[in-house]
């Protein structure tokens, strides 16, 4: 029996006032998990790197942006095709328009409302059609929306 891989990754929910979120349409490469799905920006944590340092590095590589403040949300675990993922989830406000970011990884990016995210299918303006959200990310958004409703937002 082949031993499964273990991988530490970090992702960010980049938001504007907790009302809209910046997401990335993953490339259509068969070598990646969930090609052609909407996902959060982030990536692998390299050996010796803290999750926060990895997130800042990944955001600079992927969109040329580094948030002033990054907040820890939670850790999650997922097993996908013999790969065990240890996912560190953060959130941060984003103070620039997607038009002012440089997409260096992925096929498209866009800002989406909570209502749109809850449909689980998001429209790519660049490609002119809708694509699904990575299933694990959908579950994380459900947990995150509950968290911000109960702990972050003050009504």
VEXLUMVO-916525 format. One record per atom (N, C-alpha, C): residue in one letter; atom name; x, y, z. Coordinates in pm, 1 decimal. Example, Ala and Ser with C-alpha at 12.3 -4.5 7.8 and 13.67 -1.06 7.14 Angstrom:
// VEXLUMVO-916525
   type   atom         xx         yy         zz
      A      N     1319.0     -569.0      780.0
      A     CA     1230.0     -450.0      780.0
      A      C     1320.0     -330.0      780.0
      S      N     1285.0     -225.0      708.0
      S     CA     1367.0     -106.0      714.0
      S      C     1290.0        3.0      787.0
END
This chain:
// VEXLUMVO-916525
   type   atom         xx         yy         zz
      X      N       83.7     -118.5        0.0
      X     CA        0.0        0.0        0.0
      X      C       88.2      124.8        0.0
      X      N       57.6      217.9      -87.9
      X     CA      135.8      339.3     -101.4
      X      C      102.6      436.0       11.3
      X      N      206.7      497.0       65.8
      X     CA      188.5      593.8      173.1
      X      C      131.2      724.3      116.2
      X      N       32.5      781.9      185.0
      X     CA      -28.7      905.0      135.2
      X      C       61.1     1025.2      165.1
      X      N       46.0     1129.5       84.5
      X     CA      122.5     1252.6      101.3
      X      C       55.8     1340.4      206.3
      X      N      136.1     1419.4      274.5
      X     CA       88.1     1513.7      374.0
      X      C      135.8     1651.6      330.8
      X      N       45.0     1747.3      325.9
      X     CA       80.3     1879.1      276.0
      X      C       17.7     1987.1      363.3
      X      N       98.7     2085.9      402.2
      X     CA       48.9     2200.8      477.7
      X      C       25.7     2316.0      380.7
      X      N      -95.0     2372.0      386.0
      X     CA     -129.4     2483.8      298.3
      X      C     -194.5     2595.6      378.8
      X      N     -194.0     2713.7      320.3
      X     CA     -253.1     2830.7      384.0
      X      C     -341.0     2901.5      281.1
      X      N     -455.5     2951.4      327.2
      X     CA     -544.5     3027.3      238.6
      X      C     -592.8     3153.4      310.5
      X      N     -638.4     3249.5      229.9
      X     CA     -690.1     3374.4      286.3
      X      C     -827.4     3405.7      229.1
      X      N     -917.7     3444.0      317.9
      X     CA    -1044.2     3503.1      277.2
      X      C    -1018.4     3653.8      273.7
      X      N     -995.6     3707.6      155.1
      X     CA     -971.0     3850.7      138.3
      X      C    -1105.3     3918.3      114.5
      X      N    -1141.9     4010.7      202.3
      X     CA    -1277.4     4067.2      199.1
      X      C    -1277.8     4219.2      197.5
      X      N    -1389.1     4273.3      151.8
      X     CA    -1418.4     4416.3      164.9
      X      C    -1536.9     4426.5      259.8
      X      N    -1509.6     4471.6      382.3
      X     CA    -1612.9     4490.5      484.8
      X      C    -1697.1     4365.5      510.3
      X      N    -1640.3     4249.2      492.6
      X     CA    -1708.6     4120.8      511.1
      X      C    -1830.4     4105.2      419.5
      X      N    -1840.1     4188.1      316.5
      X     CA    -1953.6     4182.3      224.5
      X      C    -1919.1     4117.6       91.0
      X      N    -1794.7     4132.2       47.2
      X     CA    -1752.3     4068.7      -78.0
      X      C    -1612.1     4011.3      -59.1
      X      N    -1583.4     3907.7     -137.6
      X     CA    -1461.1     3829.1     -119.0
      X      C    -1390.9     3808.8     -252.3
      X      N    -1258.1     3821.4     -249.5
      X     CA    -1177.3     3802.6     -369.1
      X      C    -1141.0     3655.1     -383.0
      X      N    -1178.2     3596.4     -496.2
      X     CA    -1148.7     3455.6     -521.6
      X      C    -1075.0     3439.6     -653.8
      X      N    -1009.5     3326.0     -667.8
      X     CA     -928.1     3292.9     -784.2
      X      C     -988.2     3172.5     -856.0
      X      N    -1002.8     3183.5     -987.0
      X     CA    -1042.4     3067.6    -1067.0
      X      C     -915.8     2989.0    -1096.5
      X      N     -909.9     2867.9    -1042.5
      X     CA     -790.1     2785.4    -1056.6
      X      C     -767.5     2748.5    -1203.2
      X      N     -640.5     2731.3    -1236.3
      X     CA     -604.1     2692.4    -1372.6
      X      C     -670.7     2560.8    -1410.6
      X      N     -676.1     2534.1    -1537.9
      X     CA     -735.8     2411.4    -1590.9
      X      C     -627.3     2307.3    -1617.7
      X      N     -541.7     2284.6    -1518.6
      X     CA     -432.4     2187.6    -1529.7
      X      C     -471.8     2060.2    -1455.9
      X      N     -458.3     1946.6    -1521.6
      X     CA     -494.8     1819.5    -1458.2
      X      C     -401.4     1784.5    -1342.9
      X      N     -287.8     1851.6    -1333.3
      X     CA     -189.9     1822.0    -1228.6
      X      C     -223.6     1887.2    -1094.3
      X      N     -328.1     1971.3    -1088.9
      X     CA     -363.8     2036.2     -963.0
      X      C     -497.8     1983.5     -912.3
      X      N     -520.5     2001.4     -783.2
      X     CA     -647.8     1962.5     -723.1
      X      C     -753.3     2064.8     -765.5
      X      N     -868.4     2017.9     -806.9
      X     CA     -982.0     2100.7     -846.2
      X      C     -948.8     2204.4     -954.1
      X      N     -899.7     2158.7    -1068.5
      X     CA     -879.1     2253.9    -1178.3
      X      C    -1013.7     2312.3    -1222.4
      X      N    -1012.2     2439.2    -1262.7
      X     CA    -1134.7     2502.4    -1310.9
      X      C    -1238.7     2527.4    -1204.1
      X      N    -1196.7     2534.7    -1079.3
      X     CA    -1286.2     2566.6     -967.8
      X      C    -1241.1     2699.2     -906.1
      X      N    -1335.2     2769.5     -846.6
      X     CA    -1300.7     2890.0     -772.1
      X      C    -1241.9     2850.8     -637.2
      X      N    -1132.8     2916.2     -599.5
      X     CA    -1067.9     2890.4     -472.4
      X      C    -1020.1     3019.9     -409.3
      X      N     -966.9     3007.1     -289.5
      X     CA     -909.2     3121.8     -219.6
      X      C     -762.4     3133.5     -258.9
      X      N     -708.7     3252.3     -245.4
      X     CA     -566.1     3270.7     -271.2
      X      C     -486.5     3210.8     -156.3
      X      N     -371.9     3156.0     -188.2
      X     CA     -284.7     3093.5      -89.9
      X      C     -203.8     2984.8     -156.2
      X      N     -149.0     2895.1      -75.4
      X     CA      -69.3     2787.1     -132.4
      X      C        6.2     2709.2      -27.3
      X      N      108.6     2640.9      -71.0
      X     CA      186.4     2552.2       15.2
      X      C      273.3     2629.7      113.4
      X      N      286.7     2572.0      231.0
      X     CA      377.8     2625.5      332.2
      X      C      510.6     2552.9      314.3
      X      N      616.3     2629.0      289.6
      X     CA      747.4     2568.9      268.2
      X      C      812.9     2534.2      401.2
      X      N      905.7     2441.0      396.8
      X     CA      975.9     2395.7      517.1
      X      C     1040.7     2515.1      587.9
      X      N     1015.7     2524.9      719.1
      X     CA     1071.7     2631.8      799.9
      X      C      991.4     2761.3      797.6
      X      N      884.3     2765.5      721.1
      X     CA      802.2     2885.0      707.3
      X      C      682.6     2878.2      802.0
      X      N      648.5     2989.8      862.9
      X     CA      525.2     2994.8      941.6
      X      C      408.1     3010.5      844.3
      X      N      287.5     2971.7      885.7
      X     CA      171.9     2989.4      797.4
      X      C      152.4     3134.9      753.0
      X      N      171.1     3230.3      844.7
      X     CA      152.5     3371.7      810.1
      X      C      255.7     3418.6      707.4
      X      N      380.0     3377.8      726.2
      X     CA      485.7     3413.1      630.8
      X      C      455.6     3352.1      494.7
      X      N      411.2     3226.7      494.7
      X     CA      376.5     3159.1      369.1
      X      C      262.0     3231.6      299.1
      X      N      163.5     3275.8      375.9
      X     CA       49.4     3345.0      316.4
      X      C       93.3     3475.8      251.2
      X      N      174.3     3553.1      321.2
      X     CA      223.9     3678.2      262.3
      X      C      302.8     3651.4      135.0
      X      N      386.9     3549.4      135.8
      X     CA      465.5     3513.8       17.3
      X      C      373.1     3474.7      -97.6
      X      N      276.7     3387.1      -68.8
      X     CA      184.4     3340.5     -172.5
      X      C      102.3     3455.4     -231.3
      X      N       53.4     3545.1     -147.3
      X     CA      -26.0     3657.5     -197.3
      X      C       57.8     3749.4     -285.9
      X      N      182.9     3772.0     -247.7
      X     CA      271.0     3853.7     -332.1
      X      C      296.2     3784.0     -465.6
      X      N      318.6     3653.0     -461.7
      X     CA      342.8     3577.9     -585.6
      X      C      218.8     3575.2     -675.1
      X      N      102.4     3557.3     -616.9
      X     CA      -19.4     3535.4     -694.6
      X      C      -87.2     3663.3     -742.5
      X      N      -86.6     3768.4     -658.1
      X     CA     -157.7     3891.4     -696.7
      X      C      -78.9     4019.4     -668.6
      X      N       44.3     4007.7     -620.7
      X     CA      124.9     4126.7     -594.6
      X      C       70.8     4212.6     -482.3
      X      N       14.7     4149.0     -379.8
      X     CA      -49.4     4221.6     -270.0
      X      C      -13.5     4157.9     -136.7
      X      N       12.6     4243.3      -37.3
      X     CA       38.4     4195.9       98.4
      X      C      -46.4     4277.7      195.4
      X      N     -141.8     4214.1      262.9
      X     CA     -228.8     4287.5      355.8
      X      C     -151.7     4340.8      476.1
      X      N     -200.3     4452.1      530.8
      X     CA     -137.6     4508.6      650.2
      X      C     -160.8     4419.2      771.2
      X      N     -279.8     4363.8      781.3
      X     CA     -314.5     4279.7      896.9
      X      C     -378.7     4150.7      847.9
      X      N     -333.0     4039.1      903.7
      X     CA     -388.9     3908.2      870.7
      X      C     -436.9     3844.8     1000.5
      X      N     -561.4     3797.8     1001.2
      X     CA     -620.3     3737.7     1120.8
      X      C     -639.2     3587.9     1101.7
      X      N     -601.9     3511.3     1204.1
      X     CA     -619.3     3366.3     1199.4
      X      C     -766.9     3333.1     1219.2
      X      N     -817.5     3241.8     1136.2
      X     CA     -955.0     3193.7     1152.1
      X      C     -955.7     3055.5     1215.1
      X      N     -900.2     2955.7     1146.4
      X     CA     -896.6     2820.5     1202.9
      X      C     -808.7     2730.3     1118.3
      X      N     -786.9     2610.9     1169.9
      X     CA     -719.0     2505.3     1094.6
      X      C     -822.5     2402.9     1052.5
      X      N     -801.1     2343.8      937.6
      X     CA     -889.6     2239.0      889.6
      X      C     -809.2     2126.5      828.5
      X      N     -872.4     2012.3      815.5
      X     CA     -806.0     1895.1      758.8
      X      C     -893.0     1838.0      648.3
      X      N     -828.2     1793.1      544.6
      X     CA     -899.5     1736.2      430.5
      X      C     -811.7     1629.5      367.6
      X      N     -872.2     1519.0      330.9
      X     CA     -801.0     1416.9      255.2
      X      C     -858.7     1415.7      115.1
      X      N     -772.0     1429.6       16.7
      X     CA     -814.8     1440.2     -122.6
      X      C     -720.1     1360.0     -210.8
      X      N     -769.9     1250.8     -269.5
      X     CA     -689.1     1167.7     -360.8
      X      C     -553.8     1130.3     -301.4
      X      N     -555.1     1071.1     -184.2
      X     CA     -433.4     1026.1     -115.2
      X      C     -345.3     1140.5      -66.9
      X      N     -392.8     1262.8      -73.9
      X     CA     -318.3     1376.5      -21.0
      X      C     -391.7     1425.7      103.4
      X      N     -319.4     1431.7      214.1
      X     CA     -377.2     1483.9      337.8
      X      C     -338.2     1630.6      349.8
      X      N     -438.4     1716.6      353.0
      X     CA     -414.4     1860.1      361.8
      X      C     -438.8     1909.7      503.1
      X      N     -342.8     1983.8      554.7
      X     CA     -356.0     2055.5      680.3
      X      C     -368.7     2201.8      638.9
      X      N     -489.6     2257.7      648.1
      X     CA     -518.0     2390.3      593.0
      X      C     -525.8     2494.4      704.9
      X      N     -442.9     2597.4      694.1
      X     CA     -445.5     2710.8      785.8
      X      C     -523.8     2822.0      717.1
      X      N     -631.3     2867.7      780.7
      X     CA     -719.9     2966.6      719.7
      X      C     -708.9     3100.7      792.0
      X      N     -689.5     3204.5      713.0
      X     CA     -679.4     3340.7      763.8
      X      C     -780.8     3427.9      691.3
      X      N     -804.2     3546.8      745.9
      X     CA     -886.7     3644.7      675.9
      X      C     -823.9     3782.1      690.9
      X      N     -849.8     3865.6      591.7
      X     CA     -793.3     3999.5      590.5
      X      C     -877.4     4090.0      502.3
      X      N     -883.3     4214.3      541.9
      X     CA     -947.3     4314.8      458.9
      X      C     -855.9     4344.5      340.4
      X      N     -915.0     4367.6      224.4
      X     CA     -837.2     4405.6      106.5
      X      C     -881.3     4545.6       67.0
      X      N     -784.6     4635.4       55.0
      X     CA     -817.3     4776.2       32.5
      X      C     -788.1     4824.2     -109.5
      X      N     -770.0     4730.8     -201.8
      X     CA     -747.5     4768.0     -341.9
      X      C     -849.4     4696.8     -430.5
      X      N     -876.2     4755.6     -542.6
      X     CA     -967.5     4695.3     -640.1
      X      C     -896.6     4581.6     -713.2
      X      N     -969.1     4475.2     -748.5
      X     CA     -906.8     4368.2     -827.0
      X      C     -842.5     4419.6     -956.0
      X      N     -894.9     4528.3    -1010.8
      X     CA     -837.6     4586.1    -1133.3
      X      C     -694.9     4635.6    -1110.9
      X      N     -659.9     4663.0     -984.5
      X     CA     -525.6     4711.2     -952.0
      X      C     -432.5     4599.7     -905.9
      X      N     -478.2     4475.4     -913.6
      X     CA     -395.4     4360.6     -877.0
      X      C     -344.0     4293.6    -1003.5
      X      N     -233.5     4222.7     -990.1
      X     CA     -172.5     4151.4    -1102.1
      X      C     -192.7     4002.1    -1079.2
      X      N     -280.3     3939.4    -1157.0
      X     CA     -305.3     3795.8    -1143.3
      X      C     -191.4     3718.6    -1209.2
      X      N     -109.2     3653.3    -1127.3
      X     CA        5.2     3577.7    -1179.3
      X      C      -18.4     3427.3    -1174.7
      X      N     -119.6     3383.6    -1100.1
      X     CA     -156.3     3241.6    -1092.7
      X      C     -306.6     3231.4    -1101.9
      X      N     -353.1     3135.2    -1178.6
      X     CA     -496.2     3118.0    -1196.3
      X      C     -541.7     3174.0    -1329.7
      X      N     -666.8     3144.8    -1362.9
      X     CA     -724.5     3185.8    -1490.1
      X      C     -799.6     3317.6    -1479.6
      X      N     -859.9     3344.1    -1364.3
      X     CA     -938.8     3465.4    -1344.6
      X      C     -947.1     3492.6    -1195.5
      X      N     -990.7     3612.1    -1161.1
      X     CA    -1020.9     3645.5    -1022.0
      X      C    -1140.2     3737.6    -1022.8
      X      N    -1208.6     3741.9     -909.8
      X     CA    -1324.5     3829.1     -900.5
      X      C    -1369.3     3847.8     -757.3
      X      N    -1442.8     3957.3     -735.4
      X     CA    -1503.7     3984.1     -605.2
      X      C    -1646.3     3931.3     -609.7
      X      N    -1682.7     3855.9     -506.3
      X     CA    -1814.8     3793.9     -502.2
      X      C    -1881.7     3820.5     -367.9
      X      N    -2011.6     3845.5     -373.0
      X     CA    -2089.2     3868.0     -251.4
      X      C    -2111.2     3735.3     -179.0
      X      N    -2149.3     3747.9      -54.6
      X     CA    -2183.3     3629.5       24.5
      X      C    -2294.6     3549.8      -44.0
      X      N    -2395.6     3620.7      -93.5
      X     CA    -2508.1     3554.8     -160.2
      X      C    -2459.3     3475.1     -281.2
      X      N    -2369.7     3532.8     -359.5
      X     CA    -2315.0     3462.2     -476.3
      X      C    -2236.0     3338.9     -433.3
      X      N    -2153.4     3353.9     -330.4
      X     CA    -2070.7     3242.5     -282.5
      X      C    -2158.4     3126.7     -235.8
      X      N    -2269.6     3157.5     -171.7
      X     CA    -2358.1     3052.6     -121.1
      X      C    -2427.7     2974.1     -232.3
      X      N    -2425.1     3023.8     -355.7
      X     CA    -2480.8     2947.5     -468.4
      X      C    -2388.0     2833.6     -509.6
      X      N    -2260.8     2842.0     -470.0
      X     CA    -2157.8     2740.5     -499.2
      X      C    -2109.6     2741.7     -644.1
      X      N    -2162.3     2831.1     -726.8
      X     CA    -2117.9     2847.6     -865.6
      X      C    -2101.0     2996.0     -891.7
      X      N    -1982.7     3034.5     -939.2
      X     CA    -1952.5     3175.6     -959.3
      X      C    -1917.5     3202.5    -1105.0
      X      N    -1959.1     3316.9    -1151.3
      X     CA    -1943.8     3353.9    -1291.7
      X      C    -1807.8     3418.4    -1316.8
      X      N    -1738.4     3369.2    -1417.4
      X     CA    -1612.2     3428.6    -1461.8
      X      C    -1642.8     3526.9    -1573.8
      X      N    -1617.5     3654.9    -1549.4
      X     CA    -1639.0     3755.4    -1654.1
      X      C    -1542.8     3731.3    -1770.3
      X      N    -1423.2     3688.5    -1738.4
      X     CA    -1321.5     3665.3    -1841.6
      X      C    -1361.2     3551.1    -1935.6
      X      N    -1415.0     3442.1    -1880.5
      X     CA    -1449.5     3325.5    -1961.6
      X      C    -1596.8     3320.3    -2001.3
      X      N    -1678.0     3405.6    -1939.5
      X     CA    -1818.5     3414.6    -1978.2
      X      C    -1905.4     3298.2    -1936.2
      X      N    -1868.0     3229.9    -1828.7
      X     CA    -1952.2     3121.8    -1776.4
      X      C    -1921.8     3096.2    -1629.8
      X      N    -2008.0     3017.9    -1565.8
      X     CA    -1994.8     2989.7    -1422.7
      X      C    -1913.0     2863.4    -1399.4
      X      N    -1842.5     2863.1    -1287.0
      X     CA    -1763.0     2748.6    -1244.3
      X      C    -1789.4     2723.8    -1096.2
      X      N    -1777.3     2597.9    -1050.6
      X     CA    -1803.7     2566.4     -909.9
      X      C    -1691.7     2614.5     -817.3
      X      N    -1726.7     2625.4     -690.9
      X     CA    -1628.5     2655.2     -586.1
      X      C    -1570.3     2521.8     -539.1
      X      N    -1442.7     2520.5     -503.5
      X     CA    -1380.0     2401.9     -445.1
      X      C    -1467.3     2356.9     -327.2
      X      N    -1510.3     2229.4     -322.3
      X     CA    -1602.0     2184.1     -216.4
      X      C    -1555.0     2215.6      -74.1
      X      N    -1428.5     2191.7      -43.8
      X     CA    -1378.2     2221.4       90.4
      X      C    -1391.8     2370.4      120.8
      X      N    -1367.8     2454.2       21.9
      X     CA    -1378.6     2598.5       41.7
      X      C    -1523.4     2638.6       70.3
      X      N    -1618.3     2574.2        4.5
      X     CA    -1759.9     2601.5       32.6
      X      C    -1790.8     2575.6      179.0
      X      N    -1742.0     2463.8      231.0
      X     CA    -1763.3     2430.7      372.7
      X      C    -1695.5     2532.6      463.6
      X      N    -1574.8     2575.0      426.2
      X     CA    -1503.0     2674.3      506.4
      X      C    -1577.5     2807.7      507.4
      X      N    -1632.5     2846.4      392.6
      X     CA    -1710.2     2970.7      387.7
      X      C    -1833.2     2961.1      477.3
      X      N    -1901.0     2847.5      479.3
      X     CA    -2016.0     2830.4      569.1
      X      C    -1974.6     2856.9      713.2
      X      N    -1862.6     2798.3      755.3
      X     CA    -1812.5     2816.4      891.4
      X      C    -1769.5     2961.0      915.1
      X      N    -1705.2     3019.9      815.3
      X     CA    -1657.9     3157.4      828.7
      X      C    -1774.4     3255.0      840.2
      X      N    -1876.6     3238.2      757.8
      X     CA    -1992.3     3327.5      764.8
      X      C    -2060.4     3316.9      901.3
      X      N    -2070.3     3196.6      954.4
      X     CA    -2127.3     3179.1     1088.5
      X      C    -2040.0     3249.4     1192.4
      X      N    -1909.1     3234.8     1179.1
      X     CA    -1814.5     3298.1     1271.8
      X      C    -1828.1     3450.2     1269.1
      X      N    -1827.2     3509.7     1150.0
      X     CA    -1834.0     3656.6     1145.7
      X      C    -1969.4     3707.4     1193.9
      X      N    -2075.2     3631.6     1167.6
      X     CA    -2207.2     3672.6     1216.0
      X      C    -2213.8     3671.0     1368.4
      X      N    -2143.9     3577.7     1431.1
      X     CA    -2151.1     3561.4     1576.4
      X      C    -2039.3     3629.6     1654.0
      X      N    -1925.6     3658.5     1588.6
      X     CA    -1810.9     3709.7     1663.7
      X      C    -1749.4     3838.5     1611.4
      X      N    -1770.5     3869.6     1485.8
      X     CA    -1700.7     3983.8     1427.5
      X      C    -1793.8     4101.3     1404.8
      X      N    -1905.1     4076.8     1340.7
      X     CA    -1997.6     4186.4     1309.4
      X      C    -2069.1     4234.3     1435.1
      X      N    -2078.6     4363.5     1447.4
      X     CA    -2154.0     4422.5     1557.8
      X      C    -2274.4     4493.5     1497.7
      X      N    -2393.1     4449.1     1536.5
      X     CA    -2515.5     4508.7     1480.3
      X      C    -2574.8     4607.6     1577.1
END
